[in-house]
Amino acid sequence: MKKNKMLNMALAAAIAIPAFVTPMQVHAEAAVKSPFKDVSKNSPYYEMVHEMRDRHIISGYENGEFRPTEVITRKHAAALVNRATKLPARKPFVPFKDVSTKNAFFNDIKKLQQAGIFEPDAKGNFYPNKPITRAEMAKVLSIAYDLEVKVELEFLDVPKNHPASKYIRALYSNGITTGDWGFYNPDKPVTRVHYAVFLHRLLHMNDPIDPAAAAMRLPGHFAGISAQRLESSSMTLAQTMLSMLAQKVTRYPADYLITEKLEHGWAEVNSYPAGHSSGQMAKENILYLKRFVEKDSKLEAILDKWLQGDFSQVKDDYFYLRSQSDPEYGNCDVCEGHSDIQIRTQRAEEHFVVTLYGEEGLQRHRGQWSEGK
């Protein structure tokens, strides 16, 4: 909690440096009344960006824009972390040739170097005005916040021999990043919108989630799907439910483990690179989806059934959700039958959960769905 408070108080300036900052009272009123002109309601980050503005951690430009695609520099990233948390001095100070003691960010950069986050390059430089990459930001946040790697899924463009691999997997494991359909784009600069999203997720990383309250999904789950899309499209909702149901059913043998090699050396886990999975079959996620479902609809009935731990009709659920999420499904004389879908064994399901959602996910699964629960 102390670290979160410091983040709120000290780091508004880091993201607001290139922006116009309005007086506190006027800004608060404007934040409630009008969204940024250039942040779409259909963006999955819409709520996050405006919550961060309401908390005075970010601000926009005088014309009402947020300019989400502008980049964050390395010196601003250094200020962000150093002013948010107390970093341990693990290494002796080695000055950077391109950062003088007169630089306003000298102390911030020094602290990150001593913490082992930044090192001088071969020329002894830091490049304070250079945009920070997504790989570099992963290292900064992972070390500063002691993030652990909880699942071993890799992004398609970040193999394990990548120098930032463990840091990026740590961000994914803790729901700080979800990637872009299996890609992380490690060499791209961090934009203002993604900077805001990383901060938002860090602030909320340890928030308690009450399974009895239809409030928030599990961190990192369904992150690529905006609330507006779920609310406006029953097809999107059905697709999301179908994706979650993959924990229960499979097109492969019922007792196959998700990492076992199938035909041509392919494994089912290849369908779930880091950032690609939609969400665990968990009470928090079911209740979150219930926020958007039409009352007294078949989709609501399925979610209610799942919430009670009734998975006795998951094959029927699968085919119904397929019909609702795929306009072409069923437009044939002979369509796939129930025999094409297998219900995962307990062993296979638990392996699926621990592979995609880690040990925490497995404990959540056992705690929520064990007999008598």
MOGI-V379218 format. One record per residue. RES is the residue in one letter. PHI is phi in degrees with one decimal (999 if undefined). PSI is psi in degrees with one decimal (* if undefined). Layout:
# MOGI-V379218
((RES;PHI;PSI) (RES;PHI;PSI))
This chain:
# MOGI-V379218
((M;999;-41.6) (K;-60.9;-41.9) (K;-63.8;-39.1) (N;-65.1;-40.1) (K;-64.5;-41.4) (M;-63.0;-38.6) (L;-61.5;-44.4) (N;-59.7;-44.2) (M;-80.1;-40.4) (A;-93.3;-21.5) (L;-106.3;3.8) (A;-57.5;-38.0) (A;-65.8;-32.2) (A;-62.3;-42.2) (I;-89.8;-16.4) (A;-91.3;-5.6) (I;-53.2;-46.0) (P;-84.2;4.8) (A;-113.4;164.7) (F;-83.9;124.7) (V;-104.8;121.2) (T;-87.5;162.3) (P;-57.3;151.0) (M;-55.8;-48.6) (Q;-68.3;-44.9) (V;-62.8;-42.0) (H;-61.5;-42.4) (A;-62.1;-41.9) (E;-66.4;-43.3) (A;-64.0;-35.3) (A;-64.4;-34.6) (V;-73.9;-36.3) (K;-86.8;-35.4) (S;-139.6;134.3) (P;-78.6;167.7) (F;-62.4;141.7) (K;-63.6;-31.5) (D;-108.9;21.3) (V;-117.8;106.5) (S;-68.9;145.5) (K;-63.4;-22.1) (N;-85.4;-4.0) (S;-72.5;136.7) (P;-65.4;-11.2) (Y;-100.5;2.1) (Y;-54.2;-52.5) (E;-66.8;-39.1) (M;-63.2;-48.6) (V;-59.6;-44.2) (H;-76.2;-28.1) (E;-65.7;-41.7) (M;-65.0;-34.3) (R;-67.6;-43.8) (D;-61.9;-26.8) (R;-92.1;6.3) (H;64.4;28.8) (I;-90.7;-30.0) (I;-128.1;164.2) (S;-146.7;167.3) (G;-110.5;-168.6) (Y;-89.8;165.3) (E;-60.5;-28.2) (N;-85.8;8.2) (G;88.9;7.9) (E;-93.4;154.2) (F;-101.5;-27.8) (R;57.0;63.7) (P;-61.6;-24.2) (T;-90.7;-3.5) (E;-66.8;151.0) (V;-97.5;161.6) (I;-103.4;135.5) (T;-87.4;164.9) (R;-64.6;-36.4) (K;-68.3;-37.3) (H;-68.3;-36.2) (A;-64.7;-38.8) (A;-62.7;-43.2) (A;-63.6;-41.3) (L;-52.2;-52.6) (V;-75.5;-46.3) (N;-63.2;-35.2) (R;-86.1;-3.6) (A;-99.0;-30.7) (T;-148.7;155.2) (K;-83.8;115.9) (L;-95.0;137.0) (P;-73.6;144.6) (A;-89.9;95.1) (R;-89.9;-20.7) (K;-132.4;152.7) (P;-67.0;151.7) (F;-70.9;130.4) (V;-121.3;110.3) (P;-65.2;148.1) (F;-91.0;138.1) (K;-66.4;-27.8) (D;-102.9;16.9) (V;-130.0;98.5) (S;-79.2;164.6) (T;-66.0;-16.0) (K;-84.3;-10.9) (N;-66.0;131.7) (A;-59.9;-21.3) (F;-104.4;11.1) (F;-55.0;-50.1) (N;-66.4;-38.8) (D;-60.8;-46.7) (I;-66.1;-39.5) (K;-59.8;-45.1) (K;-63.1;-39.8) (L;-70.1;-34.2) (Q;-65.9;-42.9) (Q;-67.0;-25.8) (A;-81.8;-4.6) (G;85.7;14.7) (I;-88.8;-46.2) (F;-114.1;145.1) (E;-132.4;148.9) (P;-61.8;144.5) (D;-79.4;-170.9) (A;-59.6;-26.2) (K;-93.4;-0.6) (G;83.2;16.3) (N;-102.8;161.5) (F;-111.9;-31.2) (Y;61.1;65.6) (P;-62.0;-28.9) (N;-94.0;1.8) (K;-79.6;140.5) (P;-60.0;141.3) (I;-83.3;136.0) (T;-83.6;165.3) (R;-65.7;-32.9) (A;-67.1;-43.5) (E;-64.9;-40.9) (M;-64.3;-35.2) (A;-60.8;-42.7) (K;-64.9;-44.6) (V;-57.0;-52.6) (L;-71.4;-37.5) (S;-65.3;-43.2) (I;-72.7;-44.6) (A;-63.4;-34.8) (Y;-109.9;13.5) (D;50.8;47.0) (L;-77.7;134.2) (E;-97.9;150.6) (V;-81.6;118.0) (K;-107.8;-23.4) (V;-134.4;152.9) (E;-101.7;13.2) (L;-64.1;139.6) (E;-108.1;146.8) (F;-74.2;150.0) (L;-61.2;-27.2) (D;-106.9;14.1) (V;-134.2;79.8) (P;-67.6;166.8) (K;-64.4;-19.9) (N;-87.0;2.5) (H;-69.6;136.2) (P;-59.1;-22.8) (A;-105.1;10.1) (S;-54.2;-50.6) (K;-66.7;-31.6) (Y;-71.5;-40.4) (I;-68.6;-40.1) (R;-65.5;-32.6) (A;-65.6;-41.9) (L;-62.2;-44.0) (Y;-66.0;-42.4) (S;-59.7;-29.6) (N;-101.4;10.6) (G;73.9;17.2) (I;-81.7;-31.8) (T;-130.5;150.2) (T;-120.5;-9.9) (G;75.3;-172.4) (D;-126.6;88.3) (W;51.4;49.8) (G;93.8;-6.9) (F;-112.1;145.0) (Y;-105.4;-24.6) (N;58.7;60.6) (P;-62.7;-27.1) (D;-91.4;-4.5) (K;-76.0;148.0) (P;-70.7;152.2) (V;-77.5;126.5) (T;-90.4;167.6) (R;-60.9;-39.2) (V;-68.5;-40.2) (H;-73.3;-31.2) (Y;-59.6;-46.6) (A;-63.2;-40.0) (V;-67.0;-43.9) (F;-57.2;-45.9) (L;-62.6;-43.9) (H;-59.0;-46.5) (R;-68.4;-34.3) (L;-65.3;-42.8) (L;-60.3;-34.9) (H;-102.5;6.8) (M;-57.8;-39.5) (N;-106.8;17.1) (D;-63.1;133.4) (P;-68.8;140.9) (I;-117.1;120.5) (D;-86.8;113.1) (P;-59.2;-19.6) (A;-85.4;-6.3) (A;-110.9;124.8) (A;-78.7;69.4) (A;-113.7;-70.8) (M;-124.0;143.8) (R;-71.6;167.9) (L;-64.8;144.5) (P;-54.7;129.6) (G;86.7;-12.9) (H;-87.7;141.5) (F;56.7;21.3) (A;-67.2;-23.4) (G;-86.8;3.9) (I;-120.7;118.0) (S;-73.2;154.3) (A;-60.5;-33.8) (Q;-64.6;-39.7) (R;-66.9;-41.7) (L;-63.9;-37.3) (E;-73.7;-32.5) (S;-97.2;-12.4) (S;-132.7;109.9) (S;-66.7;-26.9) (M;-65.5;-44.4) (T;-62.5;-40.9) (L;-62.7;-44.0) (A;-64.4;-39.9) (Q;-62.2;-40.0) (T;-67.4;-42.2) (M;-64.1;-39.9) (L;-63.5;-41.0) (S;-63.2;-41.3) (M;-65.5;-32.8) (L;-68.7;-15.3) (A;-58.9;-20.8) (Q;-64.3;-29.8) (K;-96.9;-33.1) (V;-125.6;157.5) (T;-149.4;155.7) (R;-88.8;2.4) (Y;-112.1;173.5) (P;-52.6;141.0) (A;-58.2;-32.3) (D;-102.1;7.4) (Y;-68.1;139.9) (L;-84.9;148.2) (I;-61.3;-24.1) (T;-95.3;-4.1) (E;-70.0;143.2) (K;-74.1;135.6) (L;-108.0;-146.0) (E;-65.6;142.9) (H;58.8;26.9) (G;76.8;6.3) (W;-83.6;146.0) (A;-123.1;151.3) (E;-60.7;-30.8) (V;-61.8;-21.9) (N;-62.7;-17.2) (S;-81.7;-7.1) (Y;-128.4;58.1) (P;-63.7;162.9) (A;-51.5;133.2) (G;86.4;-0.8) (H;-101.1;-25.3) (S;-71.0;148.4) (S;-89.9;-42.7) (G;170.7;145.1) (Q;-70.0;148.7) (M;-73.8;88.1) (A;-135.0;153.8) (K;-60.0;-37.5) (E;-59.4;-45.6) (N;-69.8;-37.1) (I;-63.9;-45.1) (L;-65.2;-35.7) (Y;-62.1;-45.2) (L;-67.1;-28.0) (K;-64.5;-20.1) (R;-63.5;-25.2) (F;-110.5;-7.8) (V;-80.5;148.8) (E;-72.1;135.4) (K;-63.2;137.7) (D;65.2;19.0) (S;-89.3;168.6) (K;-65.0;-36.3) (L;-63.2;-40.9) (E;-63.5;-40.3) (A;-62.6;-39.7) (I;-65.7;-45.8) (L;-62.1;-40.5) (D;-63.2;-39.4) (K;-63.9;-45.7) (W;-62.7;-40.1) (L;-61.1;-30.7) (Q;-83.8;0.9) (G;81.6;17.5) (D;-94.6;102.6) (F;-115.6;27.2) (S;-73.7;-14.6) (Q;-123.0;35.6) (V;-67.1;-27.6) (K;-66.1;-45.8) (D;-61.6;-41.5) (D;-60.8;-42.5) (Y;-59.0;-49.2) (F;-70.3;-32.8) (Y;-67.0;-45.0) (L;-65.2;-34.9) (R;-60.3;-44.0) (S;-66.5;-30.1) (Q;-84.5;-23.4) (S;-101.5;-12.0) (D;-127.7;106.6) (P;-59.3;-26.7) (E;-87.7;-12.6) (Y;-68.4;131.8) (G;94.7;-9.0) (N;-84.9;61.8) (C;-157.2;161.2) (D;-73.9;-39.9) (V;-129.4;110.3) (C;-105.0;166.1) (E;-58.1;141.8) (G;-96.6;-180.0) (H;-63.1;-23.2) (S;-66.6;-17.4) (D;-78.3;-12.5) (I;-115.8;133.4) (Q;-113.6;145.1) (I;-88.0;124.3) (R;-60.1;141.4) (T;-70.2;165.5) (Q;-57.7;-42.9) (R;-60.6;-46.4) (A;-68.0;-38.1) (E;-67.0;-43.4) (E;-65.5;-35.8) (H;-66.4;-39.5) (F;-57.6;-48.4) (V;-64.3;-48.3) (V;-68.3;-31.3) (T;-69.3;-41.1) (L;-89.8;-31.4) (Y;-124.3;4.3) (G;77.0;-177.5) (E;-63.1;-35.2) (E;-62.8;-41.2) (G;-63.5;-39.1) (L;-66.4;-42.8) (Q;-65.4;-37.1) (R;-62.9;-45.0) (H;-60.0;-48.1) (R;-67.0;-37.3) (G;-69.8;-32.0) (Q;-89.9;-32.0) (W;-116.9;6.7) (S;-67.2;157.5) (E;-59.1;136.7) (G;89.5;-8.3) (K;-82.6;*))
